[in-house]
Amino acid sequence: MGNSLLPFAICVSFVLFTTCNSLSDKEKDKIEKLPGQPPNVGFLQYSGYVTVNQQSGRALFYWLTESPANRDPKSRPLLLWLNGGPGCSSIAYGAAEEIGPLHINHDGKTLFTNPYSWNKLANLLFLESPAGVGYSYSNTSSDLYTVGDARTAEDSYIFLVNWFERFPEYKHRAFYIAGESYAGHYVPQLSQLIYQRNKGVKNPVINLKGFMVGNGVTDDYNDYVGTFEYWWTHGLISDSTYKSLQKECEGTSSEHPPIGCSKALRTAEMEQGYIDHYSLYTKPCNYTSSRKPRGRYPWMRGAYDPCTEKYANMYFNLPEVQKAFHANTTKLSYPWKTCGDIAGEYWTDSPLSVLPIYKELIAAGLRIWVFSGDTDAVVPLTATRYSIDALNLSTIANWYPWYDNGKVAGWSQIYKGLTFVTVTGAGHEVPLHRPRQAFILFRSFLENKAMQRS
């Protein structure tokens, strides 16, 4: 009988040993202070790497900013934020200019506090994914040229499994995922993976409750139809070009458009001129450095830039910043970039639509909200509305205005299984253009309450 207890004793010892190692890894990842950080920020932050593939040496970089101590971070849910591209950094966009607590000043060296940071409502986990984005890396160079949606989702899932071992206090806690742009693929795909692998588990470690997607790439056909309509109705293209785009592009893949479609898109680009497609009614930054498009669509020039990207490139390339973040710069053969070069021809798989995933997860009962800034010409409001309409959901609350401080801040419609919210005057990055309204939106999502009607 004594011998029968031996395997149990070994198991307990192993668990204790693993936990001790995990705790030491967590402490190793703790950020004492970031260069240029304002005093008395009031919250803990961690950053570092989680290996997702031992054989190839793929490791993904994360940055965790917990809720402030006076907001009881232990009682707050965990939110994973993902940016798209594909190939763009979540710490550059999501953390440093949208929902994170610390944003970068004009000097590219110092930080300031974001009064509408979402970490007041949840603990925020930013992930640079896939390998090759930002500080994330792979020891196998071919990984950077064989990446796509499926591996990105799988690596992100493995990251989470291992990350929760490092931060066991977050196990079983309410967990949400949010993101924008090409994360319109990342977010539902990762949510589907978690949901499927949680089946049959009574108390899952990754306790996924729901997700949010903003101005997200969703369905190639509807994205094309809605984008061309937006361009035409907002006076960006001629009647003849609009008809040409409808004829040559609709029903084709945006990853590899046929020659006729590519020609029509080049004509549209010339007609639109030097505007900011990510924020139609704001001026582009006037710095003269090379500006590559960071959206999914290669014909877009003039990525959104009130110069925040410039500041991010300055700050995250500082040696003292990389040291504070525990970034393994010896693994990087290139400077840190807001958006890497892994997309385009190297992206191996991208489904034409993620609407079937929406249908599966709506049926599963996950909380799903979709939001859209109405001045984005890259993945515009019209594209999102067409995609939602294609789900054929029944309506619970019809289209109505929601308010902030007595003014219309957007519109909303509640469907059975999905809530849709627009934000007036916001571009592609809703929390950047309308931080207060985005904060209200996230709070409503967490509380599962409809947007205020008055």
Secondary structure, 3 states (H helix, E strand, C coil): CCHHHHHHHHHHHHHHHHHHHHHHHHHHHECCCCCCCCCCCCCCEEEEEEEEECCCCEEEEEEEECCCHHHCHHHCCEEEEECCCCCECCHHHHHHHHCCCEEECCCCCCEEECCCCHHHCCEEEEEECCCCCCCCECCCHHHHHCECHHHHHHHHHHHHHHHHHHCHHHCCCEEEEEEECCHHHHHHHHHHHHHHHHCCCCCCCCEEEEEEEECCCCEHHHHHHHHHHHHHHCCCCCHHHHHHHHHHCCCCCCCCCCHHHHHHHHHHHHHHCCCCCCCCCCCCCCCCCCCCCCCCCCCCCCCCCCCHHHHHHHHCCCHHHHHHCCCCHHHCCCCCCCECCCCHHHECCCCCECHHHHHHHHHCCCEEEEEEECCCCCCCHHHHHHHHHCCCCCEEEEEEEEEECCEEEEEEEEECCEEEEEECCCCCCHHHHCHHHHHHHHHHHHHCCCCCCC
